[in-house]
Amino acid sequence: MDKAEKILDKDARDEISFISFIIPEFAFAYKMNVQQAYRYLKKYGGLDYLYENWWALHTDNPFWVVRDMYEICYKNGGMR
């Protein structure tokens, strides 16, 4: 067990892994680079949605998670 594993519990590591996986998936789906996707998700509530619901979302198909994030952002003023 390395130092990071001692500091973070399994749920925290799983959450970080999921979020660091799904942001690039979102970027790819909507033809953005990862930095643009992160800013878009942060500005329009997509990241809040991920942080609040990651436990349920990580069991879903990434396609639907990305689509849900897009819908959340659209409802909060993001562009179509």
C-alpha positions as a LaTeX table, in Angstrom:
\begin{tabular}{lrrr}
\hline
Residue & $x$ (\AA) & $y$ (\AA) & $z$ (\AA) \\
\hline
Met1 & 0.00 & 0.00 & 0.00 \\
Asp2 & 1.51 & 3.32 & $-1.03$ \\
Lys3 & 1.13 & 6.68 & 0.69 \\
Ala4 & $-1.88$ & 7.85 & $-1.39$ \\
Glu5 & $-3.81$ & 4.68 & $-0.63$ \\
Lys6 & $-3.28$ & 5.22 & 3.09 \\
Ile7 & $-4.62$ & 8.79 & 2.87 \\
Leu8 & $-7.67$ & 8.17 & 0.64 \\
Asp9 & $-10.29$ & 5.57 & 1.42 \\
Lys10 & $-11.62$ & 3.26 & $-1.30$ \\
Asp11 & $-14.73$ & 5.37 & $-2.00$ \\
Ala12 & $-12.62$ & 8.50 & $-2.52$ \\
Arg13 & $-10.28$ & 6.64 & $-4.89$ \\
Asp14 & $-13.26$ & 5.22 & $-6.79$ \\
Glu15 & $-14.86$ & 8.66 & $-7.09$ \\
Ile16 & $-11.65$ & 10.21 & $-8.39$ \\
Ser17 & $-11.17$ & 7.37 & $-10.87$ \\
Phe18 & $-14.70$ & 7.67 & $-12.20$ \\
Ile19 & $-14.60$ & 11.45 & $-12.57$ \\
Ser20 & $-11.17$ & 11.37 & $-14.21$ \\
Phe21 & $-12.55$ & 8.75 & $-16.64$ \\
Ile22 & $-15.85$ & 10.43 & $-17.51$ \\
Ile23 & $-14.60$ & 13.98 & $-18.22$ \\
Pro24 & $-12.44$ & 12.83 & $-21.17$ \\
Glu25 & $-15.40$ & 10.74 & $-22.38$ \\
Phe26 & $-17.54$ & 13.87 & $-22.34$ \\
Ala27 & $-14.81$ & 15.80 & $-24.15$ \\
Phe28 & $-14.55$ & 13.16 & $-26.87$ \\
Ala29 & $-18.33$ & 12.92 & $-27.32$ \\
Tyr30 & $-18.73$ & 16.67 & $-27.80$ \\
Lys31 & $-15.48$ & 17.31 & $-29.68$ \\
Met32 & $-13.76$ & 19.36 & $-26.98$ \\
Asn33 & $-10.38$ & 19.01 & $-25.40$ \\
Val34 & $-10.40$ & 17.87 & $-21.77$ \\
Gln35 & $-9.72$ & 21.35 & $-20.43$ \\
Gln36 & $-12.67$ & 22.83 & $-22.38$ \\
Ala37 & $-14.92$ & 20.00 & $-21.20$ \\
Tyr38 & $-13.90$ & 20.56 & $-17.58$ \\
Arg39 & $-14.61$ & 24.30 & $-17.80$ \\
Tyr40 & $-17.97$ & 23.69 & $-19.52$ \\
Leu41 & $-19.02$ & 21.11 & $-16.92$ \\
Lys42 & $-17.92$ & 23.35 & $-14.06$ \\
Lys43 & $-19.67$ & 26.44 & $-15.45$ \\
Tyr44 & $-23.00$ & 24.75 & $-16.17$ \\
Gly45 & $-23.35$ & 22.37 & $-13.22$ \\
Gly46 & $-22.19$ & 19.12 & $-14.80$ \\
Leu47 & $-19.41$ & 18.66 & $-12.25$ \\
Asp48 & $-21.76$ & 19.27 & $-9.35$ \\
Tyr49 & $-24.04$ & 16.61 & $-10.79$ \\
Leu50 & $-21.11$ & 14.19 & $-11.04$ \\
Tyr51 & $-19.90$ & 14.84 & $-7.49$ \\
Glu52 & $-23.38$ & 14.46 & $-6.03$ \\
Asn53 & $-24.36$ & 11.34 & $-8.00$ \\
Trp54 & $-21.14$ & 9.55 & $-8.90$ \\
Trp55 & $-22.01$ & 6.49 & $-6.85$ \\
Ala56 & $-25.09$ & 5.76 & $-8.96$ \\
Leu57 & $-23.63$ & 7.05 & $-12.23$ \\
His58 & $-20.53$ & 4.85 & $-12.14$ \\
Thr59 & $-22.74$ & 1.78 & $-12.55$ \\
Asp60 & $-24.38$ & 3.15 & $-15.70$ \\
Asn61 & $-23.21$ & 3.01 & $-19.30$ \\
Pro62 & $-20.79$ & 5.92 & $-19.96$ \\
Phe63 & $-22.90$ & 6.95 & $-22.97$ \\
Trp64 & $-25.88$ & 7.69 & $-20.73$ \\
Val65 & $-23.78$ & 9.42 & $-18.09$ \\
Val66 & $-22.30$ & 11.76 & $-20.72$ \\
Arg67 & $-25.73$ & 12.43 & $-22.14$ \\
Asp68 & $-27.17$ & 13.15 & $-18.68$ \\
Met69 & $-24.32$ & 15.56 & $-17.94$ \\
Tyr70 & $-24.99$ & 17.36 & $-21.22$ \\
Glu71 & $-28.69$ & 17.67 & $-20.40$ \\
Ile72 & $-27.91$ & 19.07 & $-16.94$ \\
Cys73 & $-25.57$ & 21.64 & $-18.50$ \\
Tyr74 & $-28.11$ & 22.56 & $-21.17$ \\
Lys75 & $-30.78$ & 23.16 & $-18.53$ \\
Asn76 & $-28.33$ & 25.44 & $-16.72$ \\
Gly77 & $-27.58$ & 27.59 & $-19.76$ \\
Gly78 & $-25.07$ & 25.50 & $-21.72$ \\
Met79 & $-25.25$ & 25.60 & $-25.49$ \\
Arg80 & $-26.89$ & 22.95 & $-27.59$ \\
\hline
\end{tabular}
